[in-house]
Amino acid sequence: MGKLPSDVVREVIVRAQDVTDPRHGCEPDKRTIQEHIKLGVINLDKPVGPTSHEVAAWVKRVLEISRAGHSGTLDPKVSGILPVALENATKLTQALLPAGKEYVCTMHLHGEVPEHKLAQVLREFEGEIHQRPPIRAAVKRVLRIRRIYYIELLERDGRDVLLRVGCEAGTYIRKLFFDIGEALGCGAHMAELRRTRAGPFLEDETLVKLHDLADAYAFWREEGVEEHLRRAIMPVEAAVRHLPKIVVRDGAIDALCHGASLAAPGVLTLETGISRGDVVALMTIKGELISLAKAEMTSKQILEAEHGIVAKPERVVMSPGIYPRKWK
């Protein structure tokens, strides 16, 4: 099976070594439950029926918080993974929208198609395709290019074909199936759709249903049991697992929290495969997410640089004051 771009394997390069002060910050899994919620994301299993906006609003009411935002809209008739960020973590939602998506879907053919012809046409739709958003879409209907990373035929029952599709964000699966039907010469439409992946969020043990989230919150509020809520809500760091990371010195953290750019002397370790213009996650030695930034150098250049700006801020997540100020 093909892979999404976020599946690339990276290696960690050590540029310098330093220690971290245990009096400031903490490892993500050691935050208080209040801080855990404030810096939390939910790998939510959206049911068929409500809109993505309604689901996010419901999460906000259930958890009694002021902000909750989803990343990557799902139509009311579509189920599956809908990442929901809470409170301070909502700063990440827009930055995470471009992450690749995966769907398991049923395509209904309008005529008889031989197995070999179906397989051939499906292969032809892998790679770059041109799409014009459907009339009901919330975006401007201009022709645009989207990448299909893989189309895997899972099962077939007559004219019903079960497929797994890995694609670039912003791909319209309904339109994809219509175009496949045109290429087959018989027509086709999307009968059922479920999102099974959104960037780093997978259909695994972290997937949470709405009623399970409500139960977990009730356990904590009424009985003081944190275990279920910590399982339902993941640390914000889970949302950047797919991004290349740069670990910085304690002394650089507060400046970054105030929106400063990252200079080369502040870098301790970095991951391979960083290109100029890539979005990277800036992390503390303890594994906390400080911010998202845009790389100004490649991995090789960062490793060799003695001075200069390594990355410029995009979204700051950590609040100022958690680490001591070391800048003037």
VEXVO-106507 format. One record per residue (C-alpha): residue in one letter; x, y, z. Coordinates in nm, 3 decimals. Example, Ala and Ser with C-alpha at 12.3 -4.5 7.8 and 13.67 -1.06 7.14 Angstrom:
<rs>
 resn      c1      c2      c3
    a   1.230  -0.450   0.780
    s   1.367  -0.106   0.714
</rs>
This chain:
<rs>
 resn      c1      c2      c3
    m   0.000   0.000   0.000
    g   0.116   0.355  -0.070
    k   0.210   0.606   0.196
    l   0.118   0.961   0.291
    p   0.398   1.222   0.297
    s   0.381   1.228   0.677
    d   0.493   0.862   0.689
    v   0.850   0.958   0.600
    v   1.104   0.818   0.848
    r   1.337   1.082   0.997
    e   1.655   1.051   1.197
    v   1.758   1.272   1.489
    i   2.081   1.471   1.452
    v   2.257   1.600   1.764
    r   2.400   1.948   1.714
    a   2.479   2.029   2.078
    q   2.398   1.900   2.426
    d   2.249   2.074   2.726
    v   2.046   2.003   3.039
    t   1.697   2.122   3.130
    d   1.594   2.281   3.457
    p   1.331   2.057   3.628
    r   1.181   2.364   3.801
    h   1.034   2.492   3.475
    g   0.788   2.320   3.244
    c   0.716   1.947   3.259
    e   0.683   1.641   3.039
    p   0.348   1.646   2.854
    d   0.206   1.342   3.036
    k   0.279   1.501   3.375
    r   0.064   1.814   3.330
    t  -0.221   1.867   3.572
    i  -0.557   1.758   3.434
    q  -0.660   2.123   3.393
    e  -0.347   2.197   3.188
    h  -0.396   1.869   3.001
    i  -0.740   1.987   2.885
    k  -0.612   2.336   2.807
    l  -0.341   2.188   2.582
    g  -0.539   1.892   2.452
    v  -0.652   1.739   2.124
    i  -0.914   1.472   2.068
    n  -0.900   1.205   1.799
    l  -1.277   1.215   1.765
    d  -1.489   0.957   1.583
    k  -1.751   1.180   1.419
    p  -2.085   1.003   1.365
    v  -2.307   1.040   1.060
    g  -2.557   1.324   1.109
    p  -2.412   1.636   1.271
    t  -2.187   1.887   1.097
    s  -1.823   1.919   1.203
    h  -1.903   2.259   1.352
    e  -2.187   2.111   1.560
    v  -1.955   1.838   1.691
    a  -1.690   2.093   1.798
    a  -1.958   2.303   1.971
    w  -2.086   1.992   2.151
    v  -1.731   1.911   2.273
    k  -1.698   2.267   2.404
    r  -2.023   2.239   2.603
    v  -1.944   1.895   2.744
    l  -1.595   1.992   2.863
    e  -1.715   2.336   2.982
    i  -1.438   2.518   2.794
    s  -1.434   2.841   2.597
    r  -1.271   2.718   2.276
    a  -1.275   2.404   2.063
    g  -1.195   2.382   1.694
    h  -1.187   2.103   1.441
    s  -0.924   2.040   1.176
    g  -1.057   1.925   0.839
    t  -1.433   1.945   0.783
    l  -1.637   1.629   0.733
    d  -1.979   1.643   0.564
    p  -2.278   1.551   0.783
    k  -2.323   1.221   0.593
    v  -1.957   1.124   0.645
    s  -1.819   0.955   0.957
    g  -1.469   0.906   1.087
    i  -1.170   1.093   1.224
    l  -1.228   1.458   1.311
    p  -0.937   1.603   1.514
    v  -1.071   1.852   1.770
    a  -0.831   2.090   1.946
    l  -0.910   2.245   2.284
    e  -0.837   2.590   2.428
    n  -0.472   2.687   2.353
    a  -0.431   2.394   2.116
    t  -0.683   2.554   1.877
    k  -0.393   2.765   1.749
    l  -0.284   2.453   1.558
    t  -0.604   2.379   1.366
    q  -0.533   2.592   1.058
    a  -0.169   2.483   1.043
    l  -0.267   2.114   1.048
    l  -0.531   2.136   0.774
    p  -0.285   2.053   0.491
    a  -0.196   1.712   0.642
    g  -0.278   1.414   0.418
    k  -0.604   1.226   0.460
    e  -0.715   0.864   0.417
    y  -1.066   0.735   0.347
    v  -1.235   0.398   0.318
    c  -1.525   0.432   0.079
    t  -1.777   0.248  -0.134
    m  -1.802   0.340  -0.502
    h  -2.111   0.221  -0.687
    l  -2.062   0.157  -1.058
    h  -2.351   0.232  -1.294
    g  -2.261  -0.051  -1.530
    e  -2.065  -0.373  -1.559
    v  -1.687  -0.328  -1.558
    p  -1.429  -0.608  -1.599
    e  -1.184  -0.648  -1.311
    h  -0.876  -0.569  -1.522
    k  -1.026  -0.248  -1.661
    l  -1.126  -0.126  -1.314
    a  -0.774  -0.192  -1.180
    q  -0.618  -0.012  -1.478
    v  -0.834   0.300  -1.442
    l  -0.779   0.317  -1.065
    r  -0.402   0.318  -1.125
    e  -0.443   0.603  -1.374
    f  -0.594   0.821  -1.099
    e  -0.293   0.783  -0.870
    g  -0.061   1.085  -0.877
    e  -0.163   1.440  -0.967
    i  -0.521   1.495  -1.078
    h  -0.719   1.805  -1.174
    q  -1.039   1.876  -0.981
    r  -1.300   2.146  -0.988
    p  -1.487   2.163  -0.652
    p  -1.856   2.064  -0.669
    i  -2.128   2.330  -0.681
    r  -2.213   2.288  -0.311
    a  -1.849   2.334  -0.201
    a  -1.764   2.623   0.031
    v  -1.461   2.719  -0.181
    k  -1.428   2.895  -0.515
    r  -1.495   2.661  -0.809
    v  -1.162   2.690  -0.987
    l  -0.965   2.405  -1.139
    r  -0.692   2.289  -0.902
    i  -0.436   2.013  -0.873
    r  -0.455   1.752  -0.598
    r  -0.240   1.445  -0.539
    i  -0.379   1.094  -0.491
    y  -0.110   0.899  -0.305
    y  -0.277   0.561  -0.341
    i  -0.605   0.390  -0.432
    e  -0.630   0.037  -0.295
    l  -0.910  -0.197  -0.401
    l  -1.013  -0.378  -0.084
    e  -1.319  -0.572  -0.196
    r  -1.576  -0.591  -0.473
    d  -1.935  -0.712  -0.476
    g  -2.079  -0.672  -0.824
    r  -2.109  -0.300  -0.890
    d  -2.010  -0.201  -0.535
    v  -1.637  -0.145  -0.492
    l  -1.472  -0.091  -0.152
    l  -1.162   0.130  -0.177
    r  -0.898   0.283   0.048
    v  -0.783   0.623  -0.080
    g  -0.488   0.826   0.049
    c  -0.498   1.181  -0.078
    e  -0.387   1.540  -0.036
    a  -0.603   1.764   0.180
    g  -0.879   1.935  -0.015
    t  -0.950   1.636  -0.242
    y  -1.319   1.577  -0.310
    i  -1.376   1.200  -0.300
    r  -1.728   1.236  -0.442
    k  -1.585   1.418  -0.745
    l  -1.300   1.165  -0.771
    f  -1.549   0.878  -0.803
    f  -1.755   1.069  -1.057
    d  -1.441   1.118  -1.270
    i  -1.343   0.751  -1.233
    g  -1.691   0.657  -1.354
    e  -1.649   0.882  -1.658
    a  -1.312   0.723  -1.736
    l  -1.468   0.375  -1.707
    g  -1.742   0.482  -1.948
    c  -2.027   0.363  -1.727
    g  -2.056   0.631  -1.458
    a  -2.011   0.592  -1.081
    h  -2.099   0.764  -0.757
    m  -1.989   0.761  -0.393
    a  -2.222   0.543  -0.186
    e  -2.050   0.563   0.154
    l  -1.747   0.735   0.301
    r  -1.547   0.716   0.623
    r  -1.227   0.904   0.705
    t  -0.974   0.667   0.859
    r  -0.681   0.903   0.892
    a  -0.605   1.275   0.917
    g  -0.231   1.343   0.932
    p  -0.102   1.190   1.257
    f  -0.451   1.087   1.377
    l  -0.530   0.721   1.311
    e  -0.809   0.471   1.366
    d  -0.646   0.316   1.671
    e  -0.692   0.300   2.049
    t  -0.686   0.682   2.070
    l  -1.010   0.716   1.868
    v  -1.289   0.849   2.094
    k  -1.667   0.852   2.050
    l  -1.873   1.147   2.169
    h  -2.052   0.959   2.446
    d  -1.720   0.817   2.576
    l  -1.584   1.171   2.605
    a  -1.892   1.280   2.800
    d  -1.860   0.979   3.033
    a  -1.489   1.043   3.091
    y  -1.554   1.405   3.184
    a  -1.835   1.305   3.421
    f  -1.604   1.053   3.594
    w  -1.355   1.331   3.660
    r  -1.603   1.601   3.767
    e  -1.814   1.376   3.987
    e  -1.564   1.121   4.121
    g  -1.222   1.281   4.065
    v  -1.108   0.997   3.836
    e  -0.868   1.139   3.575
    e  -0.768   0.818   3.398
    h  -1.052   0.807   3.144
    l  -1.028   1.176   3.056
    r  -0.651   1.153   3.004
    r  -0.713   0.861   2.768
    a  -0.983   1.051   2.576
    i  -0.780   1.372   2.542
    m  -0.426   1.357   2.407
    p  -0.149   1.612   2.471
    v  -0.117   1.876   2.200
    e   0.218   1.718   2.107
    a   0.026   1.428   1.949
    a  -0.095   1.667   1.678
    v   0.259   1.733   1.552
    r   0.391   1.376   1.539
    h   0.406   1.399   1.160
    l   0.612   1.721   1.153
    p   0.994   1.744   1.161
    k   1.115   1.863   1.499
    i   1.383   2.093   1.635
    v   1.469   2.075   2.006
    v   1.590   2.402   2.159
    r   1.774   2.513   2.474
    d   1.579   2.620   2.781
    g   1.728   2.966   2.748
    a   1.568   3.022   2.406
    i   1.216   2.911   2.498
    d   1.064   3.227   2.647
    a   1.181   3.440   2.355
    l   1.013   3.193   2.118
    c   0.695   3.217   2.328
    h   0.700   3.592   2.264
    g   0.719   3.534   1.887
    a   1.095   3.555   1.831
    s   1.266   3.368   1.549
    l   1.492   3.073   1.633
    a   1.862   3.142   1.586
    a   2.120   2.867   1.524
    p   2.285   2.880   1.871
    g   1.953   2.782   2.031
    v   1.930   2.448   1.846
    l   2.023   2.127   2.029
    t   1.887   1.851   1.803
    l   1.697   1.839   1.474
    e   1.552   1.581   1.240
    t   1.667   1.495   0.891
    g   1.472   1.587   0.579
    i   1.394   1.950   0.665
    s   1.376   2.174   0.357
    r   1.357   2.551   0.346
    g   0.992   2.656   0.382
    d   0.882   2.341   0.568
    v   0.665   2.376   0.878
    v   0.860   2.242   1.176
    a   0.768   2.185   1.541
    l   0.992   2.358   1.796
    m   1.019   2.145   2.110
    t   1.168   2.168   2.459
    i   1.412   1.909   2.595
    k   1.120   1.776   2.805
    g   0.919   1.711   2.486
    e   0.680   2.008   2.512
    l   0.558   2.184   2.199
    i   0.663   2.548   2.196
    s   0.545   2.656   1.853
    l   0.521   2.582   1.484
    a   0.774   2.763   1.268
    k   0.877   2.787   0.903
    a   1.228   2.657   0.833
    e   1.472   2.910   0.688
    m   1.744   2.648   0.638
    t   1.773   2.281   0.541
    s   1.870   2.017   0.797
    k   2.229   2.020   0.668
    q   2.251   2.399   0.688
    i   2.108   2.405   1.042
    l   2.361   2.145   1.154
    e   2.653   2.348   1.018
    a   2.532   2.704   1.097
    e   2.712   2.901   1.367
    h   2.470   3.194   1.349
    g   2.167   3.311   1.153
    i   1.791   3.251   1.167
    v   1.697   2.884   1.152
    a   1.315   2.920   1.163
    k   1.055   3.196   1.180
    p   0.739   3.170   1.395
    e   0.405   3.058   1.250
    r   0.192   2.961   1.554
    v   0.302   2.996   1.917
    v   0.134   2.743   2.147
    m   0.326   2.762   2.477
    s   0.239   3.054   2.706
    p   0.517   3.299   2.802
    g   0.658   3.277   3.152
    i   0.672   2.898   3.182
    y   1.049   2.912   3.130
    p   1.259   3.201   3.266
    r   1.336   3.499   3.048
    k   1.700   3.498   2.928
    w   1.671   3.766   2.660
    k   1.686   4.145   2.666
</rs>
